[in-house]
Amino acid sequence: MAQLSLFPCLAMKVLPLHHYILILTLLIFADFLPAAQAQDGASIVGVVTSAETGEPLPGAHVFVGFTMVGTVTDAGGRYELLRVPTGSHKLWASMIGFETTSLEIAVADTAQRVFDFALPTSVIAIGEVTVEAKRDRRWRKRLETFERMFIGETPYAGQTRLLNPEVLDFDASWVGSFTASAAGPLHIENRALGYTIQYFLKEFEREGGTIRYDGDPLFEELEATSPEEDALWEDNRRIAFEGSLRHLLLSLWRRRTREEQFELHRIPSVDDINRSDRRFPVDPDELLVPAGVPNQRLLAFSGLIEITYLPENEEPEYLLWQSGSPHRPPRPQRSWIRLTNGPTEIDENGEIIDPYGVTVYGYFAYERMANEVPKEYRPAGPMQSAK
């Protein structure tokens, strides 16, 4: 995750179901852009029409995934998005009664770009979803399972609510498998970080000990009820960002892993994770190599990379999630990453181009949707933990 191949965990064998290897389809977002560029960004304009009639669609939602950049089309179906960060994105168009559609786009400078959408008519409109038949005990149990896997089990997850679970449907008919689909965008309220989120879920599946899902969120800031709440949200956003996979990849790109207090080692295989004699020093500057594409590099290594984020210790909730016991003394947060299918491209904003390009374990797997911040977020001041 973040394709939000959003989220994996630490494991060397078959894990309890609360431990998952998540294949990271989570687009890892921008954060260390120069301030002026992040504020100005690019602009995107276009028209949204019906694929069947060609008529413009007023009131359609258009947004850039994993950001707070979104708008609604006018009476002529036209839209304009401002301050779009550079990097690779999914551009989405959505309207009730039509199929949600996305485009893969790349923004390399501040020039205006034009992207039009022709939305096919949806077979089932969101408002026609039947809710009552699903609200039985089995459906509710599966909903709880989905929320644990998708929203997570961190302290922030306890303050994060799925507001419209009725759009979800689940299938767990095969032993060890679990899939979820959504008839419309998931509406999420995160009172820990101060965001509302519309999440357009394309795919969600657990197979054995592996979870992966694909989709894009649109973030919108909540209005704080007091200066104290606003300050708390800013502190929590900083904590969520620091030590995250996005933070790591941006630090690698900028050759600042040591300054930002990441400690890296190479491990030959998953079976060696708990063996101290199988941890080898690695030069962070050698993990990214030229990709032959402007503003992109290849993340390339063998085995696994172990990442220790020195400023922040493990939370008691993580110890419980990982081992079922919170009694082991906490240590600095530790994660592992593995290339799913060989070297994978990342861009200048630390975004993984292939949504399933990286598999993550440990702390990176533990922190899921409840700990996500938008692409354009960056902490003010020096990179130091708020914990």
Secondary structure, 3 states (H helix, E strand, C coil): CCCCCCCCCCCCCCCCCCCCEEEECCCCCCCCCCHHHHHHCEEEEEEEEECCCCCECCCCEEEECCECCEEECCCCCEEEEEEECCEEEEEEEECCCECCEEEEEEECCCCCEECCEEECECCCCHHHCCCHHHCCHHHHHHHHHHHHHHCCCCHHHHHEEECCHHHEEEECCCCCEEEEEECCCEEEEECCCCEEEEEEEEEEEEECCEEEEEEEEEEEECCCCCHHHHHHHHHHHHHHHCCCHHHHHHHHHCCCCCCCCEEEEEECCHHHCCCHHHCEECCHHHCEEECCCCCEEEECCCCEEEEEEEEEECCHHHHHHHHCCCCCCCCEEEEEEEECCCCEEEECCCCECCCCCEEEEEHHHHCCHHHCCCCCCCCCCCCCCCC
